[in-house]
Amino acid sequence: MAIIVNLDVMMAKRKMSLNELSEKVNLSLSNLSILKTGKAKAIRFSTLEAICEALDCQPGELLEFSKD
């Protein structure tokens, strides 16, 4: 079982670069990149909230559950 992070999909839909998102949510490029590639082990709700606000989306649009 896995959690799939669709951050890159939402960024593409909003035509937002990683640099721009990084500035809006006040998170380092390296941390955003780890999240975007699905290598993150956890995410703070405050970070998730900031990303959702910046991308104008819901948490369910960023995170997806998949049975392997």
mmCIF file as Biopython writes it, N, C-alpha, C and O atoms, coordinates in Angstrom:
data_model
#
loop_
_atom_site.group_PDB
_atom_site.id
_atom_site.type_symbol
_atom_site.label_atom_id
_atom_site.label_alt_id
_atom_site.label_comp_id
_atom_site.label_asym_id
_atom_site.label_entity_id
_atom_site.label_seq_id
_atom_site.pdbx_PDB_ins_code
_atom_site.Cartn_x
_atom_site.Cartn_y
_atom_site.Cartn_z
_atom_site.occupancy
_atom_site.B_iso_or_equiv
_atom_site.auth_seq_id
_atom_site.auth_asym_id
_atom_site.pdbx_PDB_model_num
ATOM 1   N N  . MET A ? 1  ? 0.843  -1.181 0.000   1.0 0.0 1  A 1 
ATOM 2   C CA . MET A ? 1  ? 0.000  0.000  0.000   1.0 0.0 1  A 1 
ATOM 3   C C  . MET A ? 1  ? 0.887  1.243  0.000   1.0 0.0 1  A 1 
ATOM 4   O O  . MET A ? 1  ? 1.963  1.257  0.598   1.0 0.0 1  A 1 
ATOM 5   N N  . ALA A ? 2  ? 0.421  2.268  -0.672  1.0 0.0 2  A 1 
ATOM 6   C CA . ALA A ? 2  ? 1.240  3.469  -0.794  1.0 0.0 2  A 1 
ATOM 7   C C  . ALA A ? 2  ? 0.381  4.720  -0.865  1.0 0.0 2  A 1 
ATOM 8   O O  . ALA A ? 2  ? -0.762 4.696  -1.322  1.0 0.0 2  A 1 
ATOM 9   N N  . ILE A ? 3  ? 0.962  5.801  -0.404  1.0 0.0 3  A 1 
ATOM 10  C CA . ILE A ? 3  ? 0.358  7.118  -0.558  1.0 0.0 3  A 1 
ATOM 11  C C  . ILE A ? 3  ? 1.084  7.790  -1.723  1.0 0.0 3  A 1 
ATOM 12  O O  . ILE A ? 3  ? 2.310  7.908  -1.717  1.0 0.0 3  A 1 
ATOM 13  N N  . ILE A ? 4  ? 0.328  8.221  -2.706  1.0 0.0 4  A 1 
ATOM 14  C CA . ILE A ? 4  ? 0.903  8.874  -3.879  1.0 0.0 4  A 1 
ATOM 15  C C  . ILE A ? 4  ? 0.704  10.378 -3.728  1.0 0.0 4  A 1 
ATOM 16  O O  . ILE A ? 4  ? -0.395 10.842 -3.424  1.0 0.0 4  A 1 
ATOM 17  N N  . VAL A ? 5  ? 1.767  11.125 -3.942  1.0 0.0 5  A 1 
ATOM 18  C CA . VAL A ? 5  ? 1.721  12.579 -3.844  1.0 0.0 5  A 1 
ATOM 19  C C  . VAL A ? 5  ? 1.603  13.146 -5.253  1.0 0.0 5  A 1 
ATOM 20  O O  . VAL A ? 5  ? 2.470  12.921 -6.098  1.0 0.0 5  A 1 
ATOM 21  N N  . ASN A ? 6  ? 0.530  13.880 -5.498  1.0 0.0 6  A 1 
ATOM 22  C CA . ASN A ? 6  ? 0.267  14.466 -6.814  1.0 0.0 6  A 1 
ATOM 23  C C  . ASN A ? 6  ? 0.602  15.953 -6.862  1.0 0.0 6  A 1 
ATOM 24  O O  . ASN A ? 6  ? -0.066 16.726 -7.549  1.0 0.0 6  A 1 
ATOM 25  N N  . LEU A ? 7  ? 1.626  16.341 -6.138  1.0 0.0 7  A 1 
ATOM 26  C CA . LEU A ? 7  ? 2.015  17.747 -6.088  1.0 0.0 7  A 1 
ATOM 27  C C  . LEU A ? 7  ? 2.418  18.258 -7.472  1.0 0.0 7  A 1 
ATOM 28  O O  . LEU A ? 7  ? 2.051  19.369 -7.853  1.0 0.0 7  A 1 
ATOM 29  N N  . ASP A ? 8  ? 3.161  17.463 -8.215  1.0 0.0 8  A 1 
ATOM 30  C CA . ASP A ? 8  ? 3.597  17.890 -9.547  1.0 0.0 8  A 1 
ATOM 31  C C  . ASP A ? 8  ? 2.415  18.096 -10.489 1.0 0.0 8  A 1 
ATOM 32  O O  . ASP A ? 8  ? 2.442  18.992 -11.333 1.0 0.0 8  A 1 
ATOM 33  N N  . VAL A ? 9  ? 1.373  17.265 -10.347 1.0 0.0 9  A 1 
ATOM 34  C CA . VAL A ? 9  ? 0.176  17.403 -11.179 1.0 0.0 9  A 1 
ATOM 35  C C  . VAL A ? 9  ? -0.537 18.721 -10.872 1.0 0.0 9  A 1 
ATOM 36  O O  . VAL A ? 9  ? -0.925 19.452 -11.783 1.0 0.0 9  A 1 
ATOM 37  N N  . MET A ? 10 ? -0.704 19.016 -9.582  1.0 0.0 10 A 1 
ATOM 38  C CA . MET A ? 10 ? -1.389 20.257 -9.198  1.0 0.0 10 A 1 
ATOM 39  C C  . MET A ? 10 ? -0.573 21.484 -9.590  1.0 0.0 10 A 1 
ATOM 40  O O  . MET A ? 10 ? -1.134 22.501 -9.998  1.0 0.0 10 A 1 
ATOM 41  N N  . MET A ? 11 ? 0.738  21.393 -9.468  1.0 0.0 11 A 1 
ATOM 42  C CA . MET A ? 11 ? 1.590  22.513 -9.870  1.0 0.0 11 A 1 
ATOM 43  C C  . MET A ? 11 ? 1.457  22.761 -11.378 1.0 0.0 11 A 1 
ATOM 44  O O  . MET A ? 11 ? 1.408  23.910 -11.818 1.0 0.0 11 A 1 
ATOM 45  N N  . ALA A ? 12 ? 1.400  21.700 -12.153 1.0 0.0 12 A 1 
ATOM 46  C CA . ALA A ? 12 ? 1.247  21.835 -13.606 1.0 0.0 12 A 1 
ATOM 47  C C  . ALA A ? 12 ? -0.109 22.447 -13.947 1.0 0.0 12 A 1 
ATOM 48  O O  . ALA A ? 12 ? -0.200 23.310 -14.820 1.0 0.0 12 A 1 
ATOM 49  N N  . LYS A ? 13 ? -1.161 22.001 -13.261 1.0 0.0 13 A 1 
ATOM 50  C CA . LYS A ? 13 ? -2.496 22.552 -13.506 1.0 0.0 13 A 1 
ATOM 51  C C  . LYS A ? 13 ? -2.553 24.042 -13.200 1.0 0.0 13 A 1 
ATOM 52  O O  . LYS A ? 13 ? -3.251 24.796 -13.878 1.0 0.0 13 A 1 
ATOM 53  N N  . ARG A ? 14 ? -1.819 24.461 -12.182 1.0 0.0 14 A 1 
ATOM 54  C CA . ARG A ? 14 ? -1.821 25.874 -11.767 1.0 0.0 14 A 1 
ATOM 55  C C  . ARG A ? 14 ? -0.707 26.664 -12.448 1.0 0.0 14 A 1 
ATOM 56  O O  . ARG A ? 14 ? -0.567 27.866 -12.225 1.0 0.0 14 A 1 
ATOM 57  N N  . LYS A ? 15 ? 0.089  25.984 -13.284 1.0 0.0 15 A 1 
ATOM 58  C CA . LYS A ? 15 ? 1.216  26.605 -13.984 1.0 0.0 15 A 1 
ATOM 59  C C  . LYS A ? 15 ? 2.142  27.317 -13.008 1.0 0.0 15 A 1 
ATOM 60  O O  . LYS A ? 15 ? 2.508  28.476 -13.200 1.0 0.0 15 A 1 
ATOM 61  N N  . MET A ? 16 ? 2.513  26.585 -11.950 1.0 0.0 16 A 1 
ATOM 62  C CA . MET A ? 16 ? 3.364  27.144 -10.912 1.0 0.0 16 A 1 
ATOM 63  C C  . MET A ? 16 ? 4.656  26.332 -10.833 1.0 0.0 16 A 1 
ATOM 64  O O  . MET A ? 16 ? 4.634  25.101 -10.839 1.0 0.0 16 A 1 
ATOM 65  N N  . SER A ? 17 ? 5.765  27.036 -10.759 1.0 0.0 17 A 1 
ATOM 66  C CA . SER A ? 17 ? 7.061  26.366 -10.658 1.0 0.0 17 A 1 
ATOM 67  C C  . SER A ? 17 ? 7.346  25.996 -9.208  1.0 0.0 17 A 1 
ATOM 68  O O  . SER A ? 17 ? 6.694  26.480 -8.283  1.0 0.0 17 A 1 
ATOM 69  N N  . LEU A ? 18 ? 8.329  25.134 -9.036  1.0 0.0 18 A 1 
ATOM 70  C CA . LEU A ? 18 ? 8.736  24.730 -7.694  1.0 0.0 18 A 1 
ATOM 71  C C  . LEU A ? 18 ? 9.296  25.930 -6.936  1.0 0.0 18 A 1 
ATOM 72  O O  . LEU A ? 18 ? 9.068  26.074 -5.735  1.0 0.0 18 A 1 
ATOM 73  N N  . ASN A ? 19 ? 10.027 26.786 -7.638  1.0 0.0 19 A 1 
ATOM 74  C CA . ASN A ? 19 ? 10.577 27.995 -7.007  1.0 0.0 19 A 1 
ATOM 75  C C  . ASN A ? 19 ? 9.470  28.916 -6.509  1.0 0.0 19 A 1 
ATOM 76  O O  . ASN A ? 19 ? 9.544  29.445 -5.400  1.0 0.0 19 A 1 
ATOM 77  N N  . GLU A ? 20 ? 8.454  29.103 -7.326  1.0 0.0 20 A 1 
ATOM 78  C CA . GLU A ? 20 ? 7.340  29.974 -6.957  1.0 0.0 20 A 1 
ATOM 79  C C  . GLU A ? 20 ? 6.576  29.409 -5.762  1.0 0.0 20 A 1 
ATOM 80  O O  . GLU A ? 20 ? 6.235  30.143 -4.835  1.0 0.0 20 A 1 
ATOM 81  N N  . LEU A ? 21 ? 6.310  28.098 -5.787  1.0 0.0 21 A 1 
ATOM 82  C CA . LEU A ? 21 ? 5.607  27.465 -4.669  1.0 0.0 21 A 1 
ATOM 83  C C  . LEU A ? 21 ? 6.440  27.556 -3.401  1.0 0.0 21 A 1 
ATOM 84  O O  . LEU A ? 21 ? 5.909  27.807 -2.320  1.0 0.0 21 A 1 
ATOM 85  N N  . SER A ? 22 ? 7.741  27.352 -3.534  1.0 0.0 22 A 1 
ATOM 86  C CA . SER A ? 22 ? 8.647  27.430 -2.392  1.0 0.0 22 A 1 
ATOM 87  C C  . SER A ? 22 ? 8.560  28.787 -1.705  1.0 0.0 22 A 1 
ATOM 88  O O  . SER A ? 22 ? 8.525  28.871 -0.477  1.0 0.0 22 A 1 
ATOM 89  N N  . GLU A ? 23 ? 8.525  29.843 -2.505  1.0 0.0 23 A 1 
ATOM 90  C CA . GLU A ? 23 ? 8.417  31.196 -1.954  1.0 0.0 23 A 1 
ATOM 91  C C  . GLU A ? 23 ? 7.065  31.423 -1.282  1.0 0.0 23 A 1 
ATOM 92  O O  . GLU A ? 23 ? 6.995  32.045 -0.221  1.0 0.0 23 A 1 
ATOM 93  N N  . LYS A ? 24 ? 5.995  30.923 -1.893  1.0 0.0 24 A 1 
ATOM 94  C CA . LYS A ? 24 ? 4.649  31.143 -1.353  1.0 0.0 24 A 1 
ATOM 95  C C  . LYS A ? 24 ? 4.417  30.414 -0.036  1.0 0.0 24 A 1 
ATOM 96  O O  . LYS A ? 24 ? 3.731  30.936 0.843   1.0 0.0 24 A 1 
ATOM 97  N N  . VAL A ? 25 ? 4.979  29.209 0.116   1.0 0.0 25 A 1 
ATOM 98  C CA . VAL A ? 25 ? 4.723  28.415 1.325   1.0 0.0 25 A 1 
ATOM 99  C C  . VAL A ? 25 ? 5.877  28.491 2.320   1.0 0.0 25 A 1 
ATOM 100 O O  . VAL A ? 25 ? 5.820  27.895 3.396   1.0 0.0 25 A 1 
ATOM 101 N N  . ASN A ? 26 ? 6.931  29.234 1.948   1.0 0.0 26 A 1 
ATOM 102 C CA . ASN A ? 26 ? 8.083  29.401 2.832   1.0 0.0 26 A 1 
ATOM 103 C C  . ASN A ? 26 ? 8.695  28.057 3.232   1.0 0.0 26 A 1 
ATOM 104 O O  . ASN A ? 26 ? 8.922  27.784 4.411   1.0 0.0 26 A 1 
ATOM 105 N N  . LEU A ? 27 ? 8.952  27.235 2.230   1.0 0.0 27 A 1 
ATOM 106 C CA . LEU A ? 27 ? 9.547  25.920 2.423   1.0 0.0 27 A 1 
ATOM 107 C C  . LEU A ? 27 ? 10.726 25.811 1.465   1.0 0.0 27 A 1 
ATOM 108 O O  . LEU A ? 27 ? 10.670 26.330 0.350   1.0 0.0 27 A 1 
ATOM 109 N N  . SER A ? 28 ? 11.786 25.144 1.889   1.0 0.0 28 A 1 
ATOM 110 C CA . SER A ? 28 ? 12.974 25.044 1.043   1.0 0.0 28 A 1 
ATOM 111 C C  . SER A ? 28 ? 12.684 24.225 -0.210  1.0 0.0 28 A 1 
ATOM 112 O O  . SER A ? 28 ? 11.803 23.365 -0.225  1.0 0.0 28 A 1 
ATOM 113 N N  . LEU A ? 29 ? 13.445 24.512 -1.254  1.0 0.0 29 A 1 
ATOM 114 C CA . LEU A ? 29 ? 13.309 23.768 -2.503  1.0 0.0 29 A 1 
ATOM 115 C C  . LEU A ? 29 ? 13.577 22.281 -2.292  1.0 0.0 29 A 1 
ATOM 116 O O  . LEU A ? 29 ? 12.899 21.433 -2.872  1.0 0.0 29 A 1 
ATOM 117 N N  . SER A ? 30 ? 14.560 21.973 -1.465  1.0 0.0 30 A 1 
ATOM 118 C CA . SER A ? 30 ? 14.893 20.563 -1.242  1.0 0.0 30 A 1 
ATOM 119 C C  . SER A ? 30 ? 13.754 19.825 -0.540  1.0 0.0 30 A 1 
ATOM 120 O O  . SER A ? 30 ? 13.460 18.681 -0.888  1.0 0.0 30 A 1 
ATOM 121 N N  . ASN A ? 31 ? 13.113 20.452 0.434   1.0 0.0 31 A 1 
ATOM 122 C CA . ASN A ? 31 ? 11.992 19.805 1.116   1.0 0.0 31 A 1 
ATOM 123 C C  . ASN A ? 31 ? 10.791 19.638 0.189   1.0 0.0 31 A 1 
ATOM 124 O O  . ASN A ? 31 ? 10.119 18.608 0.225   1.0 0.0 31 A 1 
ATOM 125 N N  . LEU A ? 32 ? 10.521 20.636 -0.633  1.0 0.0 32 A 1 
ATOM 126 C CA . LEU A ? 32 ? 9.425  20.533 -1.596  1.0 0.0 32 A 1 
ATOM 127 C C  . LEU A ? 32 ? 9.721  19.455 -2.634  1.0 0.0 32 A 1 
ATOM 128 O O  . LEU A ? 32 ? 8.825  18.721 -3.050  1.0 0.0 32 A 1 
ATOM 129 N N  . SER A ? 33 ? 10.971 19.365 -3.042  1.0 0.0 33 A 1 
ATOM 130 C CA . SER A ? 33 ? 11.366 18.360 -4.022  1.0 0.0 33 A 1 
ATOM 131 C C  . SER A ? 33 ? 11.194 16.949 -3.455  1.0 0.0 33 A 1 
ATOM 132 O O  . SER A ? 33 ? 10.737 16.047 -4.158  1.0 0.0 33 A 1 
ATOM 133 N N  . ILE A ? 34 ? 11.553 16.763 -2.205  1.0 0.0 34 A 1 
ATOM 134 C CA . ILE A ? 34 ? 11.374 15.466 -1.539  1.0 0.0 34 A 1 
ATOM 135 C C  . ILE A ? 34 ? 9.897  15.102 -1.487  1.0 0.0 34 A 1 
ATOM 136 O O  . ILE A ? 34 ? 9.523  13.953 -1.725  1.0 0.0 34 A 1 
ATOM 137 N N  . LEU A ? 35 ? 9.070  16.075 -1.177  1.0 0.0 35 A 1 
ATOM 138 C CA . LEU A ? 35 ? 7.624  15.844 -1.143  1.0 0.0 35 A 1 
ATOM 139 C C  . LEU A ? 35 ? 7.089  15.539 -2.540  1.0 0.0 35 A 1 
ATOM 140 O O  . LEU A ? 35 ? 6.293  14.617 -2.720  1.0 0.0 35 A 1 
ATOM 141 N N  . LYS A ? 36 ? 7.528  16.310 -3.517  1.0 0.0 36 A 1 
ATOM 142 C CA . LYS A ? 36 ? 7.053  16.161 -4.896  1.0 0.0 36 A 1 
ATOM 143 C C  . LYS A ? 36 ? 7.399  14.793 -5.476  1.0 0.0 36 A 1 
ATOM 144 O O  . LYS A ? 36 ? 6.609  14.221 -6.228  1.0 0.0 36 A 1 
ATOM 145 N N  . THR A ? 37 ? 8.565  14.269 -5.136  1.0 0.0 37 A 1 
ATOM 146 C CA . THR A ? 37 ? 8.989  12.973 -5.674  1.0 0.0 37 A 1 
ATOM 147 C C  . THR A ? 37 ? 8.425  11.793 -4.894  1.0 0.0 37 A 1 
ATOM 148 O O  . THR A ? 37 ? 8.650  10.639 -5.262  1.0 0.0 37 A 1 
ATOM 149 N N  . GLY A ? 38 ? 7.696  12.073 -3.824  1.0 0.0 38 A 1 
ATOM 150 C CA . GLY A ? 38 ? 7.082  11.003 -3.052  1.0 0.0 38 A 1 
ATOM 151 C C  . GLY A ? 38 ? 8.024  10.333 -2.069  1.0 0.0 38 A 1 
ATOM 152 O O  . GLY A ? 38 ? 7.715  9.257  -1.558  1.0 0.0 38 A 1 
ATOM 153 N N  . LYS A ? 39 ? 9.158  10.943 -1.797  1.0 0.0 39 A 1 
ATOM 154 C CA . LYS A ? 39 ? 10.147 10.354 -0.886  1.0 0.0 39 A 1 
ATOM 155 C C  . LYS A ? 39 ? 9.955  10.791 0.564   1.0 0.0 39 A 1 
ATOM 156 O O  . LYS A ? 39 ? 10.640 10.297 1.459   1.0 0.0 39 A 1 
ATOM 157 N N  . ALA A ? 40 ? 9.027  11.711 0.793   1.0 0.0 40 A 1 
ATOM 158 C CA . ALA A ? 40 ? 8.782  12.201 2.158   1.0 0.0 40 A 1 
ATOM 159 C C  . ALA A ? 40 ? 8.101  11.119 2.988   1.0 0.0 40 A 1 
ATOM 160 O O  . ALA A ? 40 ? 7.253  10.380 2.486   1.0 0.0 40 A 1 
ATOM 161 N N  . LYS A ? 41 ? 8.469  11.034 4.236   1.0 0.0 41 A 1 
ATOM 162 C CA . LYS A ? 41 ? 7.865  10.065 5.160   1.0 0.0 41 A 1 
ATOM 163 C C  . LYS A ? 41 ? 6.712  10.671 5.938   1.0 0.0 41 A 1 
ATOM 164 O O  . LYS A ? 41 ? 5.884  9.950  6.495   1.0 0.0 41 A 1 
ATOM 165 N N  . ALA A ? 42 ? 6.657  12.000 5.976   1.0 0.0 42 A 1 
ATOM 166 C CA . ALA A ? 42 ? 5.604  12.686 6.736   1.0 0.0 42 A 1 
ATOM 167 C C  . ALA A ? 42 ? 5.449  14.103 6.205   1.0 0.0 42 A 1 
ATOM 168 O O  . ALA A ? 42 ? 6.329  14.628 5.523   1.0 0.0 42 A 1 
ATOM 169 N N  . ILE A ? 43 ? 4.323  14.706 6.526   1.0 0.0 43 A 1 
ATOM 170 C CA . ILE A ? 43 ? 4.087  16.112 6.182   1.0 0.0 43 A 1 
ATOM 171 C C  . ILE A ? 43 ? 3.282  16.741 7.310   1.0 0.0 43 A 1 
ATOM 172 O O  . ILE A ? 43 ? 2.316  16.156 7.800   1.0 0.0 43 A 1 
ATOM 173 N N  . ARG A ? 44 ? 3.680  17.912 7.708   1.0 0.0 44 A 1 
ATOM 174 C CA . ARG A ? 44 ? 2.947  18.634 8.755   1.0 0.0 44 A 1 
ATOM 175 C C  . ARG A ? 44 ? 1.646  19.168 8.171   1.0 0.0 44 A 1 
ATOM 176 O O  . ARG A ? 44 ? 1.590  19.561 7.006   1.0 0.0 44 A 1 
ATOM 177 N N  . PHE A ? 45 ? 0.614  19.178 8.985   1.0 0.0 45 A 1 
ATOM 178 C CA . PHE A ? 45 ? -0.663 19.730 8.534   1.0 0.0 45 A 1 
ATOM 179 C C  . PHE A ? 45 ? -0.515 21.197 8.153   1.0 0.0 45 A 1 
ATOM 180 O O  . PHE A ? 45 ? -1.168 21.661 7.218   1.0 0.0 45 A 1 
ATOM 181 N N  . SER A ? 46 ? 0.327  21.925 8.859   1.0 0.0 46 A 1 
ATOM 182 C CA . SER A ? 46 ? 0.516  23.346 8.528   1.0 0.0 46 A 1 
ATOM 183 C C  . SER A ? 46 ? 1.150  23.497 7.145   1.0 0.0 46 A 1 
ATOM 184 O O  . SER A ? 46 ? 0.821  24.430 6.412   1.0 0.0 46 A 1 
ATOM 185 N N  . THR A ? 47 ? 2.054  22.589 6.785   1.0 0.0 47 A 1 
ATOM 186 C CA . THR A ? 47 ? 2.659  22.605 5.453   1.0 0.0 47 A 1 
ATOM 187 C C  . THR A ? 47 ? 1.632  22.238 4.400   1.0 0.0 47 A 1 
ATOM 188 O O  . THR A ? 47 ? 1.551  22.881 3.353   1.0 0.0 47 A 1 
ATOM 189 N N  . LEU A ? 48 ? 0.852  21.209 4.672   1.0 0.0 48 A 1 
ATOM 190 C CA . LEU A ? 48 ? -0.200 20.789 3.753   1.0 0.0 48 A 1 
ATOM 191 C C  . LEU A ? 48 ? -1.203 21.914 3.540   1.0 0.0 48 A 1 
ATOM 192 O O  . LEU A ? 48 ? -1.642 22.160 2.417   1.0 0.0 48 A 1 
ATOM 193 N N  . GLU A ? 49 ? -1.560 22.591 4.618   1.0 0.0 49 A 1 
ATOM 194 C CA . GLU A ? 49 ? -2.492 23.718 4.538   1.0 0.0 49 A 1 
ATOM 195 C C  . GLU A ? 49 ? -1.926 24.838 3.673   1.0 0.0 49 A 1 
ATOM 196 O O  . GLU A ? 49 ? -2.640 25.403 2.845   1.0 0.0 49 A 1 
ATOM 197 N N  . ALA A ? 50 ? -0.653 25.161 3.860   1.0 0.0 50 A 1 
ATOM 198 C CA . ALA A ? 50 ? -0.019 26.236 3.089   1.0 0.0 50 A 1 
ATOM 199 C C  . ALA A ? 50 ? 0.046  25.878 1.601   1.0 0.0 50 A 1 
ATOM 200 O O  . ALA A ? 50 ? -0.178 26.733 0.745   1.0 0.0 50 A 1 
ATOM 201 N N  . ILE A ? 51 ? 0.351  24.623 1.297   1.0 0.0 51 A 1 
ATOM 202 C CA . ILE A ? 51 ? 0.410  24.182 -0.099  1.0 0.0 51 A 1 
ATOM 203 C C  . ILE A ? 51 ? -0.978 24.240 -0.726  1.0 0.0 51 A 1 
ATOM 204 O O  . ILE A ? 51 ? -1.135 24.708 -1.854  1.0 0.0 51 A 1 
ATOM 205 N N  . CYS A ? 52 ? -1.983 23.768 0.003   1.0 0.0 52 A 1 
ATOM 206 C CA . CYS A ? 52 ? -3.358 23.809 -0.505  1.0 0.0 52 A 1 
ATOM 207 C C  . CYS A ? 52 ? -3.812 25.242 -0.753  1.0 0.0 52 A 1 
ATOM 208 O O  . CYS A ? 52 ? -4.493 25.521 -1.740  1.0 0.0 52 A 1 
ATOM 209 N N  . GLU A ? 53 ? -3.438 26.140 0.133   1.0 0.0 53 A 1 
ATOM 210 C CA . GLU A ? 53 ? -3.813 27.544 -0.037  1.0 0.0 53 A 1 
ATOM 211 C C  . GLU A ? 53 ? -3.116 28.138 -1.263  1.0 0.0 53 A 1 
ATOM 212 O O  . GLU A ? 53 ? -3.739 28.845 -2.056  1.0 0.0 53 A 1 
ATOM 213 N N  . ALA A ? 54 ? -1.828 27.849 -1.413  1.0 0.0 54 A 1 
ATOM 214 C CA . ALA A ? 54 ? -1.063 28.399 -2.535  1.0 0.0 54 A 1 
ATOM 215 C C  . ALA A ? 54 ? -1.548 27.857 -3.882  1.0 0.0 54 A 1 
ATOM 216 O O  . ALA A ? 54 ? -1.556 28.575 -4.882  1.0 0.0 54 A 1 
ATOM 217 N N  . LEU A ? 55 ? -1.951 26.582 -3.899  1.0 0.0 55 A 1 
ATOM 218 C CA . LEU A ? 55 ? -2.388 25.949 -5.146  1.0 0.0 55 A 1 
ATOM 219 C C  . LEU A ? 55 ? -3.905 25.971 -5.323  1.0 0.0 55 A 1 
ATOM 220 O O  . LEU A ? 55 ? -4.426 25.491 -6.330  1.0 0.0 55 A 1 
ATOM 221 N N  . ASP A ? 56 ? -4.611 26.531 -4.337  1.0 0.0 56 A 1 
ATOM 222 C CA . ASP A ? 56 ? -6.078 26.593 -4.368  1.0 0.0 56 A 1 
ATOM 223 C C  . ASP A ? 56 ? -6.671 25.208 -4.643  1.0 0.0 56 A 1 
ATOM 224 O O  . ASP A ? 56 ? -7.387 24.999 -5.622  1.0 0.0 56 A 1 
ATOM 225 N N  . CYS A ? 57 ? -6.350 24.273 -3.750  1.0 0.0 57 A 1 
ATOM 226 C CA . CYS A ? 57 ? -6.832 22.897 -3.921  1.0 0.0 57 A 1 
ATOM 227 C C  . CYS A ? 57 ? -7.153 22.282 -2.562  1.0 0.0 57 A 1 
ATOM 228 O O  . CYS A ? 57 ? -6.927 22.900 -1.521  1.0 0.0 57 A 1 
ATOM 229 N N  . GLN A ? 58 ? -7.676 21.075 -2.584  1.0 0.0 58 A 1 
ATOM 230 C CA . GLN A ? 58 ? -8.002 20.320 -1.383  1.0 0.0 58 A 1 
ATOM 231 C C  . GLN A ? 58 ? -6.906 19.288 -1.125  1.0 0.0 58 A 1 
ATOM 232 O O  . GLN A ? 58 ? -6.235 18.869 -2.068  1.0 0.0 58 A 1 
ATOM 233 N N  . PRO A ? 59 ? -6.705 18.864 0.132   1.0 0.0 59 A 1 
ATOM 234 C CA . PRO A ? 59 ? -5.684 17.853 0.423   1.0 0.0 59 A 1 
ATOM 235 C C  . PRO A ? 59 ? -5.861 16.564 -0.398  1.0 0.0 59 A 1 
ATOM 236 O O  . PRO A ? 59 ? -4.880 15.929 -0.783  1.0 0.0 59 A 1 
ATOM 237 N N  . GLY A ? 60 ? -7.108 16.191 -0.657  1.0 0.0 60 A 1 
ATOM 238 C CA . GLY A ? 60 ? -7.369 14.989 -1.433  1.0 0.0 60 A 1 
ATOM 239 C C  . GLY A ? 60 ? -6.921 15.077 -2.877  1.0 0.0 60 A 1 
ATOM 240 O O  . GLY A ? 60 ? -6.782 14.059 -3.554  1.0 0.0 60 A 1 
ATOM 241 N N  . GLU A ? 61 ? -6.694 16.306 -3.355  1.0 0.0 61 A 1 
ATOM 242 C CA . GLU A ? 61 ? -6.181 16.465 -4.711  1.0 0.0 61 A 1 
ATOM 243 C C  . GLU A ? 61 ? -4.669 16.277 -4.746  1.0 0.0 61 A 1 
ATOM 244 O O  . GLU A ? 61 ? -4.096 16.020 -5.804  1.0 0.0 61 A 1 
ATOM 245 N N  . LEU A ? 62 ? -4.029 16.405 -3.598  1.0 0.0 62 A 1 
ATOM 246 C CA . LEU A ? 62 ? -2.579 16.244 -3.503  1.0 0.0 62 A 1 
ATOM 247 C C  . LEU A ? 62 ? -2.162 14.838 -3.096  1.0 0.0 62 A 1 
ATOM 248 O O  . LEU A ? 62 ? -1.118 14.344 -3.523  1.0 0.0 62 A 1 
ATOM 249 N N  . LEU A ? 63 ? -2.979 14.201 -2.271  1.0 0.0 63 A 1 
ATOM 250 C CA . LEU A ? 63 ? -2.629 12.884 -1.738  1.0 0.0 63 A 1 
ATOM 251 C C  . LEU A ? 63 ? -3.620 11.837 -2.201  1.0 0.0 63 A 1 
ATOM 252 O O  . LEU A ? 63 ? -4.824 12.087 -2.254  1.0 0.0 63 A 1 
ATOM 253 N N  . GLU A ? 64 ? -3.109 10.669 -2.536  1.0 0.0 64 A 1 
ATOM 254 C CA . GLU A ? 64 ? -3.949 9.586  -3.058  1.0 0.0 64 A 1 
ATOM 255 C C  . GLU A ? 64 ? -3.464 8.262  -2.466  1.0 0.0 64 A 1 
ATOM 256 O O  . GLU A ? 64 ? -2.260 8.033  -2.353  1.0 0.0 64 A 1 
ATOM 257 N N  . PHE A ? 65 ? -4.383 7.410  -2.096  1.0 0.0 65 A 1 
ATOM 258 C CA . PHE A ? 65 ? -4.052 6.082  -1.562  1.0 0.0 65 A 1 
ATOM 259 C C  . PHE A ? 65 ? -4.149 5.054  -2.684  1.0 0.0 65 A 1 
ATOM 260 O O  . PHE A ? 65 ? -5.103 5.055  -3.462  1.0 0.0 65 A 1 
ATOM 261 N N  . SER A ? 66 ? -3.161 4.188  -2.754  1.0 0.0 66 A 1 
ATOM 262 C CA . SER A ? 66 ? -3.151 3.155  -3.789  1.0 0.0 66 A 1 
ATOM 263 C C  . SER A ? 66 ? -2.720 1.824  -3.189  1.0 0.0 66 A 1 
ATOM 264 O O  . SER A ? 66 ? -1.716 1.747  -2.481  1.0 0.0 66 A 1 
ATOM 265 N N  . LYS A ? 67 ? -3.487 0.781  -3.477  1.0 0.0 67 A 1 
ATOM 266 C CA . LYS A ? 67 ? -3.075 -0.554 -3.085  1.0 0.0 67 A 1 
ATOM 267 C C  . LYS A ? 67 ? -2.102 -1.070 -4.133  1.0 0.0 67 A 1 
ATOM 268 O O  . LYS A ? 67 ? -2.390 -1.041 -5.330  1.0 0.0 67 A 1 
ATOM 269 N N  . ASP A ? 68 ? -0.961 -1.537 -3.681  1.0 0.0 68 A 1 
ATOM 270 C CA . ASP A ? 68 ? 0.090  -1.986 -4.627  1.0 0.0 68 A 1 
ATOM 271 C C  . ASP A ? 68 ? -0.317 -3.176 -5.409  1.0 0.0 68 A 1 
ATOM 272 O O  . ASP A ? 68 ? 0.453  -3.664 -6.237  1.0 0.0 68 A 1 
#
